């Protein structure tokens, strides 16, 4: 089964330091679902990194913009970017 939100996570973790990654949604009600699933992808990635004794990804910052039907993510202070 494909993990649809893995693409968003991949863009987020490969983005430049402090760069926002924008996700547009069709329905404002789906913003929270997108947030939950991206957090889930980050959690999976951190578990894998911990097992390999690598630094964890930093704090996931989230900016909701329901009036524009979008949500923005960025990683702050990511140990993985060192």
RAFENJO-V675946 format. One record per backbone hydrogen bond with DSSP energy under -0.5 kcal/mol. NH is the residue of the N-H (numbers start at 1). CO is the residue of the C=O. E is the energy in kcal/mol with one decimal. If there is no record, write none. Layout:
# RAFENJO-V675946
NH,CO,E + NH,CO,E
This chain:
# RAFENJO-V675946
4,2,-0.9 + 6,3,-1.4 + 7,4,-0.6 + 9,5,-2.0 + 10,6,-2.5 + 11,7,-2.2 + 12,8,-2.1 + 13,9,-2.8 + 14,10,-1.6 + 15,11,-0.7 + 15,12,-0.6 + 18,75,-0.8 + 19,16,-2.0 + 21,73,-3.2 + 22,20,-0.5 + 23,71,-2.5 + 25,69,-2.3 + 30,27,-1.8 + 31,28,-1.6 + 34,30,-2.2 + 35,31,-2.3 + 36,32,-2.6 + 37,33,-2.4 + 38,34,-2.3 + 39,35,-2.3 + 40,36,-1.9 + 41,37,-2.2 + 42,38,-2.3 + 43,39,-2.2 + 44,40,-2.2 + 45,41,-2.2 + 46,42,-2.5 + 47,43,-2.1 + 48,44,-1.9 + 49,45,-2.3 + 50,46,-2.5 + 51,47,-1.9 + 52,48,-1.0 + 53,50,-1.5 + 54,49,-2.8 + 59,76,-1.6 + 61,59,-0.7 + 61,74,-3.2 + 63,72,-2.7 + 65,70,-2.4 + 68,65,-1.1 + 69,66,-0.8 + 70,65,-1.8 + 71,23,-2.3 + 72,63,-2.7 + 73,21,-2.3 + 74,61,-1.6 + 76,59,-2.6 + 79,56,-1.1 + 80,56,-0.7 + 81,78,-1.2 + 82,79,-1.1
